Amino acid sequence: MAKILIAYYSRGGNTRQMAQCIEAAARQVEQTEVTCRPVNEVNPRDFLDYHGIIMGSPVYYGTMAAELKKLIDDSVVFHGKLAGKVGGAFASSANIGGGNETTIMDIIKVLLIHGMIIPGSAQGDHYGPVAIGAPDERAKTECRKLGKLIAELTVKLHG
Ligand SMILES: Cc1cc2nc3c(=O)[nH]c(=O)nc-3n(C[C@H](O)[C@H](O)[C@H](O)COP(=O)(O)O)c2cc1C
């Protein structure tokens, strides 16, 4: 069984809606066990229990919210122990060009520094799903794609 964690911060619910879309799609993939939690309910120790970890945040001044960054910084005690796990990222901003991709790349940099494996997407949102405000149908489709992609790769590598 491939275990996947979706950890997100969301103050207004937009990023949470994205997380729920990703969760629903990942659950469709056989041999997965998917957990979706806000960051205040995630302990960095939890990361050890999962084979795939997806993180999402609203864009705050072009990067992730401090709440997600704190969880990440607290994960330093497990540095080196997350290597080989599968990772992904998603973000919601207020504006087009408001920093979704810079935020996703900041999260992806963290996952890479942890030694994780990050799949890209040749079509659509290349780095991870982005939404302007609440996810519209386009963004929801991208979220479902990420959930499926991460789940399938996690099963392939760790199932
Ligand atoms: C402190 C703060 C900083 C923000 N910075 C940006 C920003 O740089 N660019 C942008 O497009 N939106 C910015 N926003 C708007 C949020 O990213 C946007 O409303 C997002 O959809 C909120 O997601 P949530 O409903 O999951 O909390 C900011 C909001 C706050 C509260």
The ligand as a Gaussian input file, in Angstrom:
#p B3LYP/6-31G(d) Opt

LIG

0 1
 C       -0.560000      38.016000       3.779000
 C       -1.106000      37.767000       2.388000
 C       -0.266000      37.917000       1.325000
 C       -0.740000      37.671000       0.027000
 N        0.115000      37.802000      -1.020000
 C       -0.341000      37.581000      -2.267000
 C        0.526000      37.722000      -3.380000
 O        1.720000      38.024000      -3.258000
 N        0.006000      37.518000      -4.629000
 C       -1.310000      37.181000      -4.825000
 O       -1.730000      37.012000      -5.975000
 N       -2.147000      36.985000      -3.777000
 C       -1.691000      37.173000      -2.508000
 N       -2.541000      36.999000      -1.443000
 C       -3.885000      36.464000      -1.682000
 C       -4.002000      34.929000      -1.437000
 O       -2.902000      34.222000      -1.977000
 C       -5.265000      34.396000      -2.109000
 O       -6.398000      35.110000      -1.639000
 C       -5.475000      32.913000      -1.895000
 O       -6.460000      32.433000      -2.798000
 C       -5.923000      32.599000      -0.484000
 O       -6.012000      31.194000      -0.326000
 P       -6.824000      30.511000       0.879000
 O       -8.296000      30.769000       0.642000
 O       -6.490000      29.047000       0.780000
 O       -6.334000      31.102000       2.166000
 C       -2.086000      37.267000      -0.169000
 C       -2.941000      37.133000       0.953000
 C       -2.454000      37.391000       2.214000
 C       -3.383000      37.225000       3.405000

